[in-house]
């Protein structure tokens, strides 16, 4: 441990990027794990100081891609030959109109819906990733989708549930079909 120097992280960064082809976000996670080991070594007295103390991880900003209004409209109006693609499309559109992540939309039940004094229906839940409460008004198109799948009569989840892996796979297929 005492022979490891700051240049090790720079070399590791280069190796992971060039040889392994990882993106910067993955590289930063790996480097954080290595740094943690060194902090443990300092804490246990195995080495006297942290050789990575001055290391600054490289900035990484992932570009978020949004559907345009035209693309969303095209998705909403497309008639699919296969029901599974129509179901996936509906779940995705619901997420577009509510901002819910896949896992939140997949576990949405009537208990998460609250009607306010003005007659607006809201989704109130704790976000899984951040553990923070959210309150989202249900827009008419999102309400139409959950009604299409049995709301308010169903007692389980409000949307059809398939695995996240299958959802992503089918979304790629939908993108190819619609263009």
Phi and psi in degrees as a GROMACS rama.xvg file:
@    title "Ramachandran Plot"
@    xaxis  label "Phi"
@    yaxis  label "Psi"
@TYPE xy
-69.2585  -17.3524  UNK-2
-84.742  -9.81935  UNK-3
-77.5769  132.077  UNK-4
-120.774  172.663  UNK-5
-57.2854  -36.4981  UNK-6
-59.443  -22.9151  UNK-7
-57.0444  -42.8835  UNK-8
-69.1931  -36.2983  UNK-9
-64.2381  -43.8278  UNK-10
-65.2593  -40.7684  UNK-11
-62.6403  -44.6687  UNK-12
-55.4315  -49.5646  UNK-13
-62.5228  -45.6253  UNK-14
-59.9225  -47.0253  UNK-15
-65.9396  -34.7175  UNK-16
-75.8447  -51.5488  UNK-17
-81.5082  -50.9784  UNK-18
-79.6971  -44.4754  UNK-19
-90.5289  -18.5141  UNK-20
73.3225  24.5833  UNK-21
-77.6874  153.528  UNK-22
-83.1147  167.886  UNK-23
-63.3947  -33.233  UNK-24
-63.1069  -44.0545  UNK-25
-64.8325  -42.9107  UNK-26
-59.7623  -44.8616  UNK-27
-60.8787  -37.8223  UNK-28
-65.7769  -42.646  UNK-29
-62.1964  -45.6332  UNK-30
-63.7561  -37.7568  UNK-31
-60.8491  -37.3267  UNK-32
-67.2916  -41.1198  UNK-33
-64.9367  -42.1627  UNK-34
-61.854  -37.0109  UNK-35
-62.7976  -40.531  UNK-36
-60.0873  -42.3038  UNK-37
-66.4001  -37.075  UNK-38
-64.4699  -38.5682  UNK-39
-63.6183  -41.458  UNK-40
-62.0831  -41.5802  UNK-41
-65.4995  -45.0565  UNK-42
-60.6868  -33.712  UNK-43
-89.7117  -0.633021  UNK-44
77.9294  15.038  UNK-45
-74.9321  -28.8222  UNK-46
-133.69  158.261  UNK-47
-84.9122  -33.5468  UNK-48
-143.312  160.165  UNK-49
-83.1046  113.368  UNK-50
-69.1995  -13.9519  UNK-51
-101.266  9.96501  UNK-52
-54.6648  -39.2664  UNK-53
-91.566  0.83034  UNK-54
-69.3937  131.871  UNK-55
-112.632  120.441  UNK-56
-69.6259  152.144  UNK-57
-75.7849  141.282  UNK-58
-68.763  142.623  UNK-59
-142.083  117.035  UNK-60
-119.227  118.682  UNK-61
-83.2704  129.427  UNK-62
-77.6336  122.386  UNK-63
-88.9977  130.01  UNK-64
-104.37  129.396  UNK-65
-112.089  152.72  UNK-66
-75.818  140.93  UNK-67
-75.928  167.028  UNK-68
-60.5015  -36.9334  UNK-69
-66.5953  -42.001  UNK-70
-65.3128  -40.9396  UNK-71
-63.7865  -43.5532  UNK-72
-62.3144  -41.8258  UNK-73
-61.8741  -41.4708  UNK-74
-65.0841  -44.0583  UNK-75
-64.4905  -34.6992  UNK-76
-96.2464  -7.8497  UNK-77
-68.6037  135.507  UNK-78
-97.1158  115.207  UNK-79
-91.2253  140.633  UNK-80
-72.526  -30.0449  UNK-81
-104.628  129.816  UNK-82
-62.1413  -36.3037  UNK-83
-59.1156  -37.0279  UNK-84
-71.6778  -35.6714  UNK-85
-65.2212  -40.0708  UNK-86
-64.7458  -45.6548  UNK-87
-62.9536  -42.9022  UNK-88
-57.0791  -45.8374  UNK-89
-61.9005  -43.5765  UNK-90
-64.831  -40.3915  UNK-91
-65.4678  -44.6687  UNK-92
-62.7984  -40.1656  UNK-93
-56.936  -44.3244  UNK-94
-64.7822  -35.1747  UNK-95
-62.5126  -40.557  UNK-96
-85.5437  -11.1227  UNK-97
-114.979  -22.2588  UNK-98
80.5228  7.60145  UNK-99
-78.1346  140.402  UNK-100
-71.968  165.596  UNK-101
-51.0396  -52.3087  UNK-102
-64.1041  -31.6025  UNK-103
-73.963  -42.1731  UNK-104
-65.0811  -36.92  UNK-105
-69.3238  -25.1414  UNK-106
-105.847  9.23845  UNK-107
-67.7023  126.453  UNK-108
-126.969  174.26  UNK-109
-58.8122  -29.2009  UNK-110
-63.6141  -21.5973  UNK-111
-83.8276  -7.6231  UNK-112
-99.9573  132.381  UNK-113
-131.579  138.166  UNK-114
-98.7297  126.816  UNK-115
-88.3724  177.848  UNK-116
-61.0543  -29.6169  UNK-117
-84.8091  0.164835  UNK-118
89.49  8.00907  UNK-119
-86.7055  134.235  UNK-120
-89.1714  131.934  UNK-121
-122.846  149.521  UNK-122
-95.5402  123.307  UNK-123
-124.607  120.025  UNK-124
-158.704  173.639  UNK-125
-98.8449  124.92  UNK-126
-65.4951  134.921  UNK-127
-67.2787  -41.4785  UNK-128
-70.8764  -42.5184  UNK-129
-103.387  -12.4701  UNK-130
60.6441  28.1701  UNK-131
-107.283  145.917  UNK-132
-73.0677  145.228  UNK-133
-131.249  154.487  UNK-134
-136.289  117.42  UNK-135
-125.071  124.752  UNK-136
-68.9251  142.444  UNK-137
-89.9938  113.33  UNK-138
-71.4713  156.974  UNK-139
-53.2441  -40.3544  UNK-140
-66.8697  -37.1829  UNK-141
-69.1514  -40.068  UNK-142
-62.7994  -41.3339  UNK-143
-59.452  -38.4219  UNK-144
-67.347  -44.4959  UNK-145
-70.3231  -29.656  UNK-146
-66.9499  -36.6795  UNK-147
-60.2792  -29.1025  UNK-148
-103.126  21.7067  UNK-149
108.518  -4.14893  UNK-150
-68.0865  138.347  UNK-151
-97.0483  8.66648  UNK-152
-80.8653  -24.5816  UNK-153
-79.5806  147.205  UNK-154
-105.934  -2.50115  UNK-155
-99.117  -144.869  UNK-156
-70.7629  153.173  UNK-157
-84.8959  -17.9918  UNK-158
-123.912  155.615  UNK-159
-61.2393  141.034  UNK-160
-113.012  125.463  UNK-161
-128.964  167.547  UNK-162
-66.6649  152.989  UNK-163
-60.1608  -38.5141  UNK-164
-62.0399  -45.8579  UNK-165
-66.2608  -39.7301  UNK-166
-57.3104  -48.6563  UNK-167
-64.4207  -40.1238  UNK-168
-62.6521  -45.8555  UNK-169
-68.1703  -34.1645  UNK-170
-63.2729  -37.9832  UNK-171
-64.2025  -40.333  UNK-172
-63.6877  -42.4737  UNK-173
-60.9755  -43.317  UNK-174
-59.9423  -38.5967  UNK-175
-68.9792  -41.3748  UNK-176
-65.1451  -45.1532  UNK-177
-83.3232  -29.3788  UNK-178
